[in-house]
Amino acid sequence: MTVVVSLRAVTKSYREGETERRVLSRIDASFAAGEFIVLLGKSGSGKSTLLHLVSGIDLASEGEVEIMGQRLGDLSEEARTLLRRDHLGFIFQAYNLVPTLTVEENVLLPLELRGEAGASGRDRVQVLLERIGLANRARSFPDLLSGGEQQRVAVARALVHRPALVLADEPTGNLDERTGADILDLLQGLGHEERRTVLVVTHDRDVVARADRVFTLEHGVLTEHAKGAPSKESRR
């Protein structure tokens, strides 16, 4: 298996006045290409902090985070930005679509940043819009779409440049049950078909059954659970 993410003894601490608060403690894990991974944890457990470290938005206090064979701690801020541009896709709970861009333009944006917005790039966008059932809304603006439609656009935007790693932060948190299931079908299906590593941060127990691997983050400690035996957090 091709390892996309490697975490070795990763610790993250923040200083609050005279006190040092440890958020993550000596985390070890690796995620391979094509895996659909679920990370569970209560609010404030450090899930978003871990995403920031994996994406290189923030750096570990101790230990090593390696993405696509590159140690993030050895890279400059510019190099980490380029790594995110080329190899990572992000899906946010709040969608984060650009309101002044159409659906097509929003999905095309990652390709424009890479200089790949030519005919082949637009063909790629069209294929994805058809896949998510929004080809007829290509010229619509985000404020004319439902929440579920906006999230589908966000998924397409995250996948259009064929990233090795997709990070999804509570992607179904603002959606009704049926729409959330549709989003997960899309995200899981495209991830498996295109061998993308998908890391979903959630507290939604319905996501667990879809996972190839399930982790819980609690008191700064990351624990993997055997498939079919999710943690107590997943049953809440």
C-alpha positions in Angstrom: 0.0 0.0 0.0 1.1 3.6 -0.7 1.3 5.5 2.5 0.0 9.1 2.0 0.0 10.3 5.6 2.4 9.3 8.4 2.3 10.6 11.9 5.1 9.7 14.3 5.0 10.7 18.0 3.1 13.9 17.0 2.5 16.2 19.9 0.9 19.7 19.9 0.9 22.1 22.8 -0.2 25.7 23.2 1.0 28.2 25.8 -1.8 30.0 27.7 -0.1 32.6 29.9 2.3 30.6 32.2 0.6 27.3 31.4 1.3 24.9 28.6 -1.8 23.1 27.3 -1.2 19.8 25.5 -3.8 19.2 22.9 -2.3 16.1 21.1 0.0 13.6 22.8 2.5 11.4 20.9 0.2 10.4 18.1 1.3 7.6 15.8 -0.7 6.6 12.7 -0.5 6.1 8.9 -3.1 6.4 6.2 -2.8 4.7 2.9 -4.1 5.5 -0.6 -7.8 4.7 -1.1 -8.7 4.5 2.6 -11.9 6.1 3.9 -11.0 7.0 7.5 -13.3 8.4 10.2 -12.0 10.4 13.1 -14.4 10.7 16.0 -14.2 12.9 19.1 -16.1 15.3 21.2 -16.0 19.1 20.6 -12.7 20.4 21.8 -10.9 17.0 21.6 -8.3 18.2 19.1 -9.8 16.9 15.8 -9.5 20.3 14.0 -6.0 20.7 15.5 -5.0 17.3 14.0 -6.4 18.3 10.6 -4.3 21.5 10.7 -1.2 19.5 11.4 -1.9 17.0 8.6 -2.5 19.8 6.2 0.5 21.8 7.2 -1.5 24.8 8.2 0.1 24.4 11.6 3.2 22.5 12.7 3.7 19.9 15.4 5.4 20.9 18.7 7.2 17.5 18.6 7.3 14.5 16.3 7.0 14.3 12.6 4.1 14.7 10.1 4.9 13.4 6.6 2.6 13.8 3.6 3.5 12.2 0.3 6.9 11.4 1.6 7.6 15.0 2.6 8.3 16.0 6.2 6.2 19.1 6.8 8.5 20.4 9.5 11.3 20.6 6.9 9.3 22.7 4.5 9.0 26.4 4.3 5.5 28.0 4.6 5.5 28.6 0.8 6.4 24.9 0.2 3.6 23.7 2.5 1.2 26.0 0.6 2.2 24.5 -2.7 1.9 21.0 -1.2 -1.7 21.8 -0.2 -2.5 23.2 -3.6 -1.2 20.2 -5.4 -2.0 17.2 -3.2 -4.8 18.1 -0.7 -8.5 18.8 -1.1 -10.6 20.4 1.7 -14.3 20.0 2.5 -15.7 22.3 5.1 -18.9 22.1 7.2 -19.7 25.7 6.1 -19.0 24.9 2.4 -16.8 28.0 1.9 -17.9 28.5 -1.7 -16.9 31.8 -3.3 -20.3 33.7 -3.5 -19.3 35.8 -6.5 -18.4 32.7 -8.6 -20.7 30.3 -10.3 -20.9 26.6 -9.5 -18.6 25.9 -12.5 -16.2 28.6 -11.5 -16.0 27.4 -7.9 -15.2 23.8 -9.0 -12.7 25.1 -11.5 -10.8 27.3 -9.0 -8.3 24.6 -7.8 -7.4 24.0 -11.4 -6.9 27.7 -12.1 -4.5 27.9 -9.1 -2.5 25.1 -10.7 -2.6 26.6 -14.2 -4.8 23.8 -15.5 -8.0 25.6 -16.3 -7.9 24.9 -20.0 -10.1 22.7 -22.1 -9.2 19.5 -20.3 -9.7 21.1 -17.0 -13.2 22.3 -17.9 -14.0 18.9 -19.2 -13.0 17.5 -15.8 -15.3 20.0 -14.1 -18.2 19.1 -16.4 -17.7 15.3 -15.7 -17.8 16.0 -11.9 -20.9 18.3 -12.1 -22.7 15.5 -14.0 -21.5 13.0 -11.4 -23.0 15.1 -8.6 -26.2 15.8 -10.5 -25.6 19.6 -10.9 -24.6 19.9 -14.5 -27.8 22.0 -15.1 -26.7 24.4 -12.3 -23.2 25.1 -13.7 -24.0 28.8 -14.2 -25.9 29.3 -10.9 -24.4 31.2 -8.0 -24.1 29.5 -4.6 -26.9 31.5 -2.9 -29.4 29.9 -5.3 -28.5 26.4 -4.2 -29.8 24.4 -1.3 -27.4 23.3 1.5 -27.1 19.9 0.1 -26.3 21.2 -3.4 -23.7 23.5 -2.0 -22.0 20.7 -0.2 -22.0 18.6 -3.4 -20.2 21.5 -5.1 -17.7 21.6 -2.2 -17.0 17.9 -2.7 -16.5 18.3 -6.4 -14.1 21.3 -5.8 -12.1 19.2 -3.3 -11.7 16.3 -5.8 -11.3 18.1 -9.2 -7.5 18.4 -9.1 -7.2 14.7 -8.1 -5.6 15.2 -4.7 -3.9 12.4 -2.9 -5.6 13.4 0.4 -9.1 14.8 1.1 -9.8 16.3 4.5 -13.4 16.7 5.4 -14.3 18.6 8.6 -17.9 17.7 9.7 -19.1 17.5 6.1 -22.6 16.4 7.0 -23.0 18.6 10.1 -25.4 21.1 8.5 -27.4 18.6 6.4 -30.5 16.5 6.9 -30.1 12.8 7.1 -30.9 12.0 3.5 -28.7 14.7 2.0 -25.9 13.8 4.4 -26.1 10.2 3.2 -26.0 11.4 -0.4 -22.8 13.4 0.3 -21.2 10.4 2.0 -22.1 8.2 -0.9 -20.4 10.6 -3.3 -17.4 11.2 -1.2 -16.8 7.6 -0.4 -17.4 6.4 -4.0 -15.2 8.9 -5.6 -12.5 8.4 -3.0 -12.4 4.6 -3.5 -12.7 4.8 -7.3 -9.9 7.3 -7.7 -7.7 5.9 -4.8 -7.9 9.1 -2.8 -7.2 8.9 0.9 -10.3 10.5 2.6 -10.1 11.6 6.3 -13.5 12.6 7.7 -13.7 14.3 11.1 -17.1 13.9 12.6 -19.2 13.0 15.6 -21.9 11.5 13.4 -22.3 7.8 14.2 -23.9 7.1 10.8 -20.5 7.7 9.1 -18.8 5.0 11.1 -20.4 2.1 9.2 -18.8 3.4 6.0 -15.3 3.6 7.2 -12.4 1.4 6.3 -10.8 2.5 9.6 -12.1 4.3 12.7 -10.1 6.4 15.1 -11.2 8.2 18.3 -9.4 11.2 19.7 -9.8 11.7 23.4 -7.7 13.6 25.9 -5.1 14.1 23.2 -4.7 10.4 22.5 -5.5 8.8 19.2 -6.9 5.3 19.3 -7.8 3.0 16.4 -10.8 0.6 16.8 -11.3 -2.8 15.2 -13.7 -2.6 12.3 -17.2 -3.6 13.6 -16.3 -2.5 17.1 -16.6 1.3 17.2 -15.9 3.3 20.3 -18.5 4.5 22.8 -18.2 7.9 21.1 -19.6 6.5 17.8 -22.7 5.2 19.6 -23.7 8.5 21.0 
